[in-house]
Structures are given as C-alpha cells and as structure tokens.
Amino acid sequence: MDAHTLGYQVIQWSQAWHGQLLDWMAMGATFLGTEAFFLLFVPMFYWCVDKKHGVRLALVFLLSVYLNSMVKELFQVPRPDPNRVRVIWASSGGGYSFPSGHAQNAMVFWGWMGRRPPWRRRPLVLAGLVLAISMSRIYMGLHFPVDILGGWLLGGLLLAGLVAVDRRISREPRGWESKFLPWAGVLFPLASLVSRTHPLQAMVAGAMLGFCMGYMVETRWVGFSPEAPWPHQVAKLLLGWGIGACLGVAMRV
C-alpha cells in the first residue's frame, strides 16, 4: 500500500465518526489557523499587550506563510479528491496541499507565543492548539496526514531558526530594530516584490513591508504605549479592525 492510498484511508477513517458537533468543532479549530484569526489577534496583541513582541510575532507568522507558499509551489501536490472524501469548508484550503499551512503556521505562531508569559507555563495548552488545528484539516478532507507531518517539520525548523536568531540579536541594544527589521521587514519584501513572485508571496511581502515601516515610523515619531484604560483599548480595536476591514474589502473590489 502506497502513502497516497494510506492517506485516503486515514481521512476516510476520521470521517467515519463525523457528525454536526464534530463538524463545528473542526471548523472552530481550523478558524484558529486562518488568515482572519491572525488578522484579528496580531493587531490586538500589538495595540493592547506588547508592541515589541507583537511586531516580532507578526514577522514570524508572515515569514512562515511566505515559506509555506514557496514550498507548496515547489512540490505542487494536489489536495485530496472531493469525490473520494467528504470536504468541509473548502474555501479554507485553496492552493496546493503539501505542506499544510495550517499545521506549519500553528507550530510557528503558538510556538513563538509559548516563549512569553503566561503561555510559557502552559505548554500542554499550546500543544493541544497545534494538534487540534492540524487534525481538523484531515477530518475536513483538506489535507493528507503527510501534509500535516510536513507542516510540523517545516514549522519546527523555522521556529528553531528564528528563536536562535532572536536570542542572538536580542543581546544587543536595539538588535531587532538595527539588524533584523531592515532585512526581514524592508529589504527582503522589496526584493520579493521586484522579483515578481507568486501573488500570495507578493501579498505577504507587502504586508511585511507595511507593518515594519509603520512600526519604525511609530517608534521614532509617535511612541504610543499599549497600556491604556479599557475604554481606550476597545476604541483602538474597533478603529483598527474597522480600518483593516475596509482596506480588505477595497483590495478585493
């Protein structure tokens, strides 16, 4: 039996237990790995909790998305055939299948969050989140098991590399601002945009460029503090999310 056939059997076995409750649970877990969730969570963390950790979290996540897109284009593995498995929320799984972006991004995102209190003291919760997000993709008929394993492997390697870089440059005063941001947040996105990459990679590069340029301008000339009374926090979130939603709609028109 080849890996492809075994993959279909695993998906079909997981779906043998399907029901409305499990469907909703799987969609809820998958939502925690979608673009919409990250677009809500990362700005909230940046505006209201810790802007220095927030900008690093944004860059780490965007680098993971960029790398995942590159590897998918390299292997070009098709997704499971909807004629052979039951597919739920197909729009959450566009493009190629290997490696799973949800599995990889969950590993990188929640692994990075695990370096900061209070998440540092809750490794089982973080592991459970990564596992739930990843397994939901198999149950929903959107990925083969090997896609999940590939996502975990690639995400783990990327996370380990970024943690090593962070530990090294964080020893220096303004190490991130003087060394990492100009390269990862400005030069790399500009080079990517000029080289006419895949549309998703170009979009991610543009997001990295905009986020980092905005952060550098803000730290130099604005210097806002994330700490504020809760009415101000709510106002920041509503205003920021509202502007982001308007920009998202405008870009799709």
Residue pairs with C-beta under 8 A, 6 or more apart in sequence:
3 146
4 144
6 145
7 80
7 144
7 145
7 146
8 80
8 84
8 85
8 144
10 138
10 144
10 145
11 80
11 85
11 138
11 139
11 141
11 144
12 84
12 85
14 135
14 138
14 139
15 85
15 86
15 139
15 141
18 86
18 139
22 139
23 88
25 136
26 88
26 136
26 139
26 140
27 88
27 89
27 136
27 140
29 132
29 133
29 135
29 136
30 89
30 92
30 102
30 133
30 136
30 137
30 140
31 37
32 106
32 129
32 132
32 133
33 101
33 102
33 103
33 105
33 106
33 133
34 92
34 102
38 61
38 105
38 109
39 244
39 248
40 241
42 54
42 57
42 58
42 61
43 54
43 237
43 240
43 241
43 244
44 237
45 53
45 54
45 57
46 54
46 55
46 57
46 58
46 226
47 54
47 226
47 233
47 236
47 237
47 240
48 226
48 228
48 233
48 236
48 237
49 226
50 116
50 226
51 215
51 218
51 224
51 226
52 176
53 116
54 226
55 176
55 181
55 211
55 212
55 215
56 112
56 166
56 176
57 109
57 112
57 113
58 211
59 180
59 181
59 184
59 185
59 208
59 211
59 212
60 108
60 109
60 112
60 159
60 162
61 105
61 108
61 109
61 112
62 204
62 207
62 208
62 211
63 158
63 162
63 184
63 208
64 104
64 105
64 108
64 109
64 155
64 158
65 101
65 105
65 200
65 204
66 192
66 201
66 204
66 205
66 208
67 104
67 154
67 158
68 99
68 101
68 104
68 105
68 151
68 154
69 95
69 101
69 198
69 200
69 201
69 204
70 198
70 201
71 98
71 99
71 154
72 95
72 96
72 97
72 98
72 99
72 101
73 96
73 198
75 96
75 98
76 96
77 96
77 97
77 98
77 147
78 96
78 97
79 93
79 96
79 97
79 142
79 143
80 87
80 97
80 141
80 142
80 143
80 144
82 90
82 141
85 141
86 141
87 140
87 141
87 142
88 139
88 140
88 141
88 142
89 140
89 142
90 142
92 140
92 142
93 137
93 140
93 142
93 143
95 200
97 142
97 143
97 144
97 147
98 144
98 146
98 147
98 150
99 147
99 150
99 151
99 153
99 154
100 134
100 137
100 143
100 147
100 148
100 150
100 151
101 151
102 133
102 134
102 136
102 137
102 143
102 151
103 130
103 133
103 134
103 137
103 143
103 147
103 148
103 150
103 151
103 152
103 155
104 150
104 151
104 152
104 154
104 155
104 158
105 151
105 155
106 129
106 130
106 133
106 134
106 155
107 130
107 151
107 152
107 155
107 156
107 159
108 155
108 158
108 159
108 162
110 119
110 126
110 129
110 130
111 126
111 130
111 155
111 156
111 159
112 159
112 162
112 163
113 119
113 126
114 120
114 122
114 123
114 126
115 163
119 125
119 126
130 152
134 148
134 151
134 152
135 148
137 143
137 147
137 148
138 144
138 145
138 148
165 180
166 176
168 175
169 175
169 176
169 179
169 180
170 176
172 178
172 179
177 216
177 219
181 212
181 215
181 216
184 208
184 212
185 208
185 209
185 211
185 212
185 213
185 215
185 216
186 209
186 212
186 213
188 205
188 208
189 205
189 206
189 208
189 209
189 212
190 205
190 209
192 201
192 202
192 205
193 202
193 205
193 206
193 209
196 202
197 205
218 224
228 236
